[in-house]
Amino acid sequence: MHEAVGGALSLPVLALLGGALTLRRLNGFGWWAGLTLVLYLTQIALAAGDNPLSLSFHPLNGALLQTASLTLLAKVERRRAQPVFKEITQ
């Protein structure tokens, strides 16, 4: 079950990075989205390793991944909360 959920999470992570790199309004989130992708790929590599040392770093990397995701969420919500002013030209 853990593997299935971890694999399914690749879709939102890839969509997040793709959106941050292609949509103009998400320009400032590319770095955080890239970091989230790197941590996600590291998480998969740690889980796939047979070495007990790599498995011991799996929870630590999961915590880092969660922190990066929550930071990205906070940045998105802060941007959404800012008022949008449109200039009226005559």
C-alpha positions in Angstrom: 0.0 0.0 0.0 2.8 2.4 0.9 4.5 1.7 -2.5 1.2 2.3 -4.4 0.6 5.7 -2.7 4.2 6.7 -3.2 4.0 5.9 -6.8 0.7 7.7 -7.3 2.2 10.8 -5.8 4.5 11.2 -8.8 1.6 12.7 -10.8 1.0 15.8 -8.6 4.7 16.3 -8.2 5.4 16.3 -11.9 2.3 18.4 -12.6 3.5 20.9 -10.0 6.9 21.2 -11.6 5.4 21.4 -15.1 3.0 24.1 -14.1 5.6 26.1 -12.3 7.9 26.0 -15.4 5.2 26.7 -18.1 2.6 29.0 -16.5 3.7 32.6 -16.3 1.7 33.3 -13.1 3.6 30.5 -11.3 7.1 31.8 -12.2 8.3 32.2 -8.7 7.6 28.6 -7.7 9.9 26.8 -10.0 12.7 26.5 -7.4 10.5 25.0 -4.7 8.7 22.7 -7.2 12.1 21.5 -8.4 13.3 20.9 -4.9 10.1 18.9 -4.2 10.8 16.8 -7.3 14.4 16.1 -6.2 13.3 15.1 -2.7 10.6 12.9 -4.1 13.1 11.1 -6.4 15.5 10.8 -3.5 12.7 9.3 -1.5 12.0 6.6 -4.1 15.7 5.9 -4.4 16.0 5.5 -0.7 13.0 3.1 -0.6 14.3 1.0 -3.5 17.8 0.5 -1.9 18.5 -2.7 0.0 21.0 -1.1 2.2 19.6 -0.6 5.8 21.4 2.7 6.0 19.4 4.0 3.0 16.2 2.8 4.6 17.1 4.6 7.8 17.2 7.9 5.8 13.8 7.3 4.2 11.8 8.9 7.1 14.2 11.8 7.3 13.9 12.6 3.6 10.1 12.2 4.0 10.1 14.9 6.6 12.2 17.1 4.3 9.8 16.4 1.5 6.8 17.3 3.7 8.5 20.6 4.8 9.3 21.6 1.2 5.7 20.8 0.2 4.2 22.8 3.1 6.5 25.7 2.4 5.4 25.7 -1.3 1.8 25.6 -0.2 2.3 28.5 2.2 3.9 30.6 -0.6 1.0 29.8 -3.0 -1.6 30.7 -0.4 0.2 33.9 0.5 0.3 34.9 -3.2 -3.4 34.1 -3.5 -4.2 36.3 -0.5 -2.6 39.4 -2.1 -5.1 41.7 -3.7 -5.0 42.0 -7.5 -5.2 45.6 -8.7 -6.1 46.3 -12.4 -5.4 49.7 -13.7 -8.4 51.3 -15.5 -7.2 53.1 -18.6 -9.3 55.6 -20.3 
